[in-house]
């Protein structure tokens, strides 16, 4: 199973660059930023563009608030490398399935790989049908296996090979980072679509995350994910938005060799 690293798009560009450099040096496959309301994920991802091998992902742009043509324009304006770009999109609410299906079709003109964010079985199957990859979020290893099976069902129904299936897993080291993680977990737990998914799993938001006291505890905690999916993307929850705190997680969660 490959590993990626993900950071918040609103952190300073120099922190993004430092984390991407370290991730590439340590053998990660991909580097991701999110696309929150307060920051442009495409512009933030450009700070990692000096890497040479890393796949560069944005996860994910909501299609209910940004039209496909605007996304195309943003990718081109920020000169993101299309051969390494993993363009994540998703949608929620009424009409979400149609927006994702139409959005993926419209974005094909870019020539990069399109990743679909999915929570429930319908979106997982749609991702299996139309996307190059499916990005899962806030889930347990057991539910990730079920979600991957739904993706494969969608691909089989469409007569195509299953796309890559990956998941964000939040990792926090130390008491301050754990408190920050709890705040983020509470925010997501209050979002109806995520609340329904937590209920479906029978798990709390914190049950899907890794929070340890010391860096040495990260590898054992990640072992529960071994072999579950194609890619595991470590979403850094730092104590503070410094390069030091981000690099501590990058190093602690480094891919194992062999």
N, C-alpha and C positions, 0 to 999 in steps of 0.2 A: 504494500500500500504506500502510495506516494504521500508526501506532506507538503503543505503550503503554509504561508504566514499571512495573517490579515491584520490590518490596523485601521484605526479611525481616520477618516479622510480629513478631519479638521485639525490634526496635529501639525506642528511646523514641518515644512518641506524638508529641512535638514534632518529631522528625525526619521521621516519616511525614507530618505536616501540612505541613512545609516543602517536602518533595519533591512532594507533591500540588499545592500552590499553584504551584510552579514549572512542573510538568508542564502544568497547565491554562493558565498564561500563555504557554507556548511552543507550544501547539497539539497536544499529544498527545491521542489519543482516549480512552485508558483508563489506569487506575491500579490496580495489583494488589498484593496481599500473598499470601504462601503460608500454609499451615496445618500447621506442623511439630508434632511431639509436644510441644514445650516452650512453645507459644504458641497462642492462639485466633485464627485468621485473621479470623473474623467480628468479634470485638471490636477487633482491630487496624485493620480496614478502616474502622470507625466514625470513627477519627481523621481520615480523609480526607473525611468526609461533608460538610464545610463547602464543598466544591467545588460548582459549579453546573452544569458541563457534562460533566465527566469521567464516563465509565462506570467503575464500581467493581467490580473482580473479585477473587475469592478463588480461588487455584489451587494445589492443589485439596484438597478434603476427602475423606479416604479412607472409603469406605462400609463397609469391613470393620471400622472402629473407631468409626464414628459413624452412628447410625441416622437415616434421613430425618426423622423427627419431631423429633429433637434438633436437626437443622440448621434446620428450620422455626422451632423455638422460639428458636434463637440469632439468626436473622435478625430476628425480631420484637422480641426483647429489645434488640438493638443498634440498632433503628430504622433499618435500612439502606434506602435509597431503592429500592423495587422496580423503578421505571421505568428505573433506571440500573444495576441490579445484574446482574453476570455471575457466576452461582453455579457454580463449578467443582467437579466430583466425579469420582472415579475409584476403581478397585479393582485389587487384584493377588491372585495366588494362585488356588487352586481355587474355582470358582464366581464368578469376577470378572465374567464377561459377564452372568450372571443378576442379580448385585447391581447392576450399572450399569443394566441395562434396567429393573429394578423400582424402583431409586432415582430414576431420571429421571421415571418415571411418578408416583411418590409426591410428588415435589417440584413437580410442575406446579401444585399447588394454591396455591403462593406467588404465581404470576403474574409471576415474573421469568424472565430467560433462563437456560437451563441449558447449561453447557459441560461436555463430557466430555474427560477426559485420556486420551490414547491413545499407545501405542508401536508395537504391531504391527498387521498388516493386519486381523485380526479386530476389534480394538477400534476401529480407524479406520472400518471399514465400519459397525459398530454406531453410532458417533457420527454418521455420515452418515445413518443410518436414524432416530435418535430425538432427537438433540440440536439445540440452536440454534447451537452452535459446537463445534469440536474444538480442544483445546489440546495442542500437541506440545511436546516437551521434549528437550534433549540430542540434537540431530541436526544433520546437515550440510544446507546448502541443497539438494543433490541428493537426499538422502533425504526432505527435506521435500516436494519435488515428488512423489515416489512416494507418500508418505503422503497428500497431498492428493488424488491420483488414487484411492486406496482409499476415502477419504471420499466422493468423488463416486460411486464404484461403489455404496456403501451407500445413498446417497440415491436413485440411479436405480432400484435394486432395490425401494425402498419407494415409488417414484412421487412423490417430493417434490424440491423445489429443494435444492441442496447448501447446508449450513450454512456459516457463516464458519469458516475455518481459520486458526489463529494459532499462533505458536511463541514460547516463551521462548528468548532468546539471551543468555547471560551475558556481561557486559562488565566488564572490569577495567582500571583505568588505574594504571600505576606498579608498581614492584617489590613493594611490600608487598601490594597488591591481587592481584597475580599469584600470590604464594605462597598467599594465602587461597583463591584460585580452584583452585589445584592440590590443596589439601586437600579441597575440596568435590568436585572431579572424582574423586579417589581414593575417596571415600566412595561416590559413586554407582556407580563402576566395580565396586565389590564387591557391589552388590545384584544378585541373579541376573537379574531381569527386565531391568534396564538393561544388564548385562553381555551378555546375549543380543542386545539391540538394537545395542550397539556392534559386536558380532561380525557381525551382519546387515549393518551399514553398511560394515564394513571400516574403521572409524575409532576413534580413541581418544577418551576424554571431552574432552580438551583440544582436539582437532580441531574440536569443535562450538562452541567458545567464542571470544571476542575478547579478547585481552590485548595492550595497547599501552603504550608508555612515556609518551606525552603525550596530552592530550585531542585535539589536532589529528589524531591518527591514527585516531580512531573513525569519522568519516564514510567514509573509503576502505575500512575493514574491513567496514563495514555494507553497502557497495555490492554485495557478493556475494549479498545477500538481495533486491535490488531485483526486484519483480514476482513473487517466488516464492509468496507467500501473501497472504491478505487483510490480516492484521495481524502485525506484528513487535513482540513485547513485550520490551523491554530489561530484563533481570534484573540489577540493580546488584549487583556484588561490590565493596564498598568496601574501602579500606585499613583504615578504622576506622568504627565506627557513629556517625559525626558527620554533622550536616547538611551541612557543607562538603564532605565526601567524596561524599555522595550527590548533592548539587547539581552537582558537577563532571561526573558521568556524565549526569545529566539534561540539562545544557546541551550537552555534547559530542555526544550522540546525538539532539539535537532534530530534529523532522521538517523536511524541506526544504519550501520553499514553491513552489507552481506546478507 
